[in-house]
């Protein structure tokens, strides 16, 4: 007597992005970041860089940090659509040789950059985009980094944030 009726949808809404959102895609072969309309996947803009490897977005979604391997730098791109410098490189910070992974601290305080070739971690202040500190030790060809929020009222309430580094070994 036929198929049973389809189940009731679990979610009362569909997965659809609002008009005007942007998707940033790293194109290593052509040394650029491609800006796409996230609804139609059409190319809106391209941002040329020296040798992009990895990128991280600021928590407030107004900056994009992109590591450049060959030039040992991090390019900061303005991704605020209301800004006069939208989709342009607004700063570049030198780091140790061979930067690969990058992670933006969730509170927006710092940007952490791993330099695989140098076995070092560079901490960049997100306020003025200058190097605050370079840290070494216990790294063996590090390949990725993630950062926690600062534990003030949650977790162990230590007032610290933690970075977790994945080594290749």
C-alpha positions in Angstrom: 0.0 0.0 0.0 2.7 2.6 -0.9 5.6 4.2 1.0 5.2 5.6 4.5 5.1 9.4 4.8 8.5 11.2 5.3 9.5 11.9 8.9 8.9 15.3 10.3 11.9 17.6 9.9 14.0 17.9 13.0 14.9 21.5 12.5 12.2 24.1 11.8 14.7 26.1 9.6 16.8 25.4 6.6 20.5 25.8 6.3 20.9 29.0 4.3 23.3 31.8 4.7 22.2 35.4 4.6 23.0 37.4 1.5 26.3 39.3 1.7 28.5 36.8 3.4 32.1 36.2 2.2 34.1 33.0 2.0 37.9 33.2 2.0 39.8 30.4 0.2 43.5 30.0 0.2 44.9 29.4 -3.4 48.5 28.4 -2.8 49.3 27.6 -6.4 48.5 31.1 -7.5 49.8 32.8 -4.3 46.5 34.4 -3.3 43.4 34.4 -1.2 40.2 34.2 -3.2 37.1 36.0 -1.9 33.9 34.2 -2.9 30.2 35.0 -2.5 29.3 32.3 0.0 25.8 31.9 -1.5 26.6 31.6 -5.1 30.3 30.7 -4.9 31.3 33.3 -7.5 34.6 35.1 -7.2 34.3 38.6 -5.9 38.0 39.5 -5.4 41.5 38.1 -5.1 44.2 39.2 -2.6 47.7 38.6 -3.8 50.3 37.4 -1.2 53.9 36.2 -1.4 53.5 32.6 -0.4 50.3 31.9 1.6 50.1 28.7 3.6 47.5 29.0 6.3 45.0 31.5 7.6 43.0 32.3 10.7 40.1 34.8 11.2 39.9 37.2 14.1 37.1 36.5 16.6 35.3 39.7 15.6 35.6 38.7 11.9 37.3 41.9 10.8 40.8 40.6 10.2 42.4 37.6 8.4 45.9 36.5 9.4 47.7 34.7 6.6 51.1 33.0 7.0 53.6 33.4 4.1 56.2 30.6 4.2 58.9 31.9 1.8 58.9 35.5 3.1 58.7 34.5 6.8 55.8 36.8 7.5 52.1 37.1 8.4 49.9 39.3 6.3 46.9 40.9 8.0 43.9 41.5 5.6 41.0 43.8 6.5 37.8 41.7 6.0 35.4 44.2 7.4 32.9 45.0 4.6 32.2 48.5 6.1 35.9 49.5 6.0 37.6 51.7 3.4 40.4 49.1 3.2 38.1 46.1 2.7 39.9 43.0 1.3 43.4 44.7 1.3 46.5 43.8 3.2 46.7 46.4 6.0 49.8 45.1 7.9 52.6 42.6 7.6 54.6 41.2 10.5 57.9 39.4 10.2 58.2 36.0 12.0 60.7 33.2 12.2 61.6 31.3 9.1 59.0 28.8 7.6 55.7 29.9 9.2 52.9 27.5 8.6 50.1 27.2 11.1 48.3 30.2 12.6 45.6 30.5 15.2 43.8 33.6 16.6 43.3 33.5 20.4 39.5 33.5 20.9 39.5 36.6 23.1 41.2 38.5 20.3 44.3 39.1 22.3 47.0 37.4 20.3 47.8 35.6 17.1 50.0 32.5 17.4 52.2 31.5 14.5 54.1 28.2 14.2 57.4 28.3 12.2 58.0 24.7 11.3 61.5 25.2 9.9 62.6 27.1 13.0 60.8 25.0 15.6 59.5 28.2 17.1 56.2 29.8 18.1 55.7 33.5 17.6 53.1 35.4 19.6 51.8 38.5 17.8 49.8 41.2 19.7 46.4 41.5 17.9 46.2 45.1 19.0 49.2 46.5 17.2 50.2 43.4 15.1 53.8 43.4 16.5 55.7 40.4 17.9 55.3 40.1 21.6 57.4 37.0 22.1 59.0 34.1 20.4 59.0 30.7 22.2 61.0 27.6 21.6 61.5 24.2 23.2 59.6 20.9 23.1 58.8 21.5 19.4 59.7 19.0 16.7 58.6 20.2 13.3 55.3 21.6 14.7 52.4 21.4 12.2 49.4 22.9 14.0 48.3 25.1 16.9 45.0 25.9 18.6 44.5 28.3 21.4 41.9 28.5 24.3 40.2 31.5 25.6 41.6 33.1 28.7 40.3 31.3 31.8 38.9 34.1 34.0 35.6 32.9 35.3 35.5 29.4 33.7 37.7 26.3 33.7 40.5 26.6 36.3 40.1 30.4 36.7 43.9 30.8 36.3 43.7 33.9 34.2 45.8 32.1 31.5 45.1 30.9 28.0 46.7 27.7 26.7 48.1 26.9 23.3 48.2 23.2 22.1 50.8 22.4 19.6 50.8 19.3 17.3 54.3 18.1 16.5 55.0 16.0 13.4 56.3 13.1 15.6 
